[in-house]
Amino acid sequence: MGTAILSLVLWWTMGFPWKERFEVMALAAGAPAGMRQLAYAVATLETGHGTSRISKAYHNLFGIKGAGTSGSADGTAIEWDAEKGYYQTPDRWAMFRNDIDCIAYWARWILSSPRYSADVKAAGTLREAITALHVNKYATEPAWADRVAGVARDAGWDPDAPWSVDQGVQL
């Protein structure tokens, strides 16, 4: 997508509620329907509806660590361990040019990663896709998958209804 059009999309959606803004950005990112739903649920939990410091400062909507398309920044992550419970640890946050860039990166990463791709693509429900991410260590918090499924339910999607990467939840 051209820079001028991308800028227009980002400007146009500024006043939209989070869900509608995310949907337009995910469409602009070229994410398939099911990935848009999965991405929305994960990003909403990870960023508090797009309000977290890393989402605002780095356009990192998914808590991605390492380097993004615009490099990385030093920070602190909150992790969970069965023995330690929640703890803080120094980490590097991926940085992106804008939110659409981040969504496109995340969708490509999940669908091409040997760690996540096969299980997410094989999922028959949104909950199975969410669980596939969790089981394959996308997040360390024990209740993460249930919390993400709750976000999907709050968005109006039944996480246990038939789902596919390309088609999303079948209503």
N, C-alpha and C positions, 0 to 999 in steps of 0.2 A: 504494500500500500504506500502511495506517495506521501512524502512528508507533509505537504499542504493538506491533503485529505485527512491524514492521521491527526494533525493539529486541530482541524475542524471538528472531527469526531470527539476528541478529548474536550474541546471547548464546549461543544453542543451539549454534552452529557453532564457538565459540571453541576447543574442544579437538580439532576435526577436523583431519586432515592437510590440507595446502594444497589438493590437487586436489579433495577432497571438499568442503571449505569453499568453494572458488571455485565449484564446480558449484551448490551450494545458493544462493549469493549471486547467481549469474548467472540462475538460475531465478527468484529473487525479483525480479530487475531486469527480468524479462520479455524477456530476449534469446532469439532463436530458436536452435535446436540448433546450427546451423553457426556462428553468431556466438559462442555459448558456447565452442566449441572454438577458434575463432580468437582470441577474447579471452583464454582461458586460456593459450594458447601465447605470445601477445605479453606478457601481464602477468607470466607466470612468468619470461620472459627479462628484461623491463624491471626487475623488482623483486627478482630472486633468490628466487623462491617467496614473495613478499610480505614480505620481510625488509628491504628498503631503507629508508633514512631518509625519503625522500619518501612511500613507501607508508604508513609508520607515522605520520609527523607530519601529512600532508596527505590521507591516503586516496587518493593519486594512484597507481593501479596500473599506469598505462601511460606514465609519463613525459610527460604532457600539459603543454605549456607554455601560458602565457597565463592566462586567468581560468576557473575552474570555478564550480560552483554556490555555493561559499563564498569566492569571491575568489581571490587569488593571494598568493604569497610570494616574496621575493627569494631567489635561489640561484645555483648554478653548474652549468652543463651541460657534459658531455664530448661533444664533437663530433668528427667525422672529416672531413678534407679531403685530397684527393689530393696536394696540395703540402705541407701542414703536418703531415699525419698526425693523430694524436689531439691535441686541445687543449682547454683549459678556457675557458669564456666565461660572463660574467654572464648570467643569464636569470631569468625569472619562472615559477614552478611553479604550475599550477592546483591549487586546494584544493577538496575535496569534503566533504560532511557525514558520509559514511561510505563503506565500500567498495561497497555495493550501489548507491548514488547514482553513484559513479564508473563502475561497469560499465554502468549504464543510459545514462549520458551518452556513454560511449565508443561503445557499440553504435549509438545514435541518430546520433552524429556521423559515424561511418564510413559508415553506410547512407544518410545524407542529404548528405554532402559532395560537391560537384562534383569534387573532387580524387580521391576514392577510390570512391565509391558504384558507378558503372557497372562498373568493372573488378572489384571485389569481388563484386558480384552476378552477373557473367558468368562467374566462375571455376568450372571444372568439377572442381577438386581443391583441397584445403586448401593445397597448395603454391602453386597459382596465385593463391589469395586472398592468401597471405602475400607472394608476389612482387609482386602488384598494389600492396600497401601500400608495399613497398620502392621499386619503380620510380617511384611517385608521391611519393617523398621523405618517407615517414613516419619513416624512420631513415636516418642518414648512413653508418653503419658498413658496409663492403663485404660482410662475411659475415653480416649481420643476418638475411637471409631464410633462409639455410641453418641458422643457429643456432635460429631460431624453428621451422623444420620439424623440427629435431632434438628440440626440446621436445615437439612434437606426437607424434613417434614414441615418445619416452620415456613419454608418457602413454597409449600403446597405440593411437594412431590412425595409420593409414598415410597420410602426407601426399599420396601419389600416387593414392589410391583415389578413386572418384567422391564428390563433395562438393557441397553447395549451402548457401546461407545458411540456408534453412529446415530442411533435413534433416541437415546435418552429414555426416560421413564415413559412407559406406554400408558396413557390416560384412558 
